[in-house]
Amino acid sequence: MIMYTCLQSPLGDLLLTSHGSSLTGLFMRDCVEMDERKGWIQDDDAVPFNETKTQLQEYFSGERTEFDLPLNLIGTDFQKQVWEALMSIPYGTTISYGEQAKRIGNSNASRAVGLANGKNPVSIIVPCHRVIGSNGKLVGYGGGLSRKENLLNFEASVQSHGAHQMIL
């Protein structure tokens, strides 16, 4: 059974999903127009939604640089390896897809890494926004490149100026 809730954020509505005890999804989507919710149950207080909302609010106020939430990332073994590597990218820094491929032990897999990043079910918390093109340009982000840019600029600003609210 999939439970869901929506959270307003500086980036727009965020859709959170859970199978009960772990967060399974964080999507930047319109929470009103979700056809795939058939059979889903809206439960704003389901575990771990309250803690997820608290930690996201702390992130968007510049007070949190790492998340500590129970996650259940559903994907292939390769995707899970790629997503695990994402969680090791420090707050406010970026790496290239090629660097991420090297970190998982397959320097020739940058395109496959990019595809796996695109399937990341828990954006922001599993920070795929911190991966950029080898030329330093912003490429590939399911939430849209403007959101990726906003997240990176916000993290850099918090590092330079300390905690403050994300405002777009």
Sequence and secondary structure as in RCSB ss.txt:
>XXXX:A:sequence
MIMYTCLQSPLGDLLLTSHGSSLTGLFMRDCVEMDERKGWIQDDDAVPFNETKTQLQEYFSGERTEFDLPLNLIG
TDFQKQVWEALMSIPYGTTISYGEQAKRIGNSNASRAVGLANGKNPVSIIVPCHRVIGSNGKLVGYGGGLSRKEN
LLNFEASVQSHGAHQMIL
>XXXX:A:secstr
  EEEEEEETTEEEEEEESSSSEEEEE S SS  GGGTT EE TT TTHHHHHHHHHHHHTT  SS    B   S
 HHHHHHHHHHTTS TT  EEHHHHHHHTT TT HHHHHHHHHT SBTTTS GGGEE TTS     TT HHHHHH
HHHHHHHHHHH S     
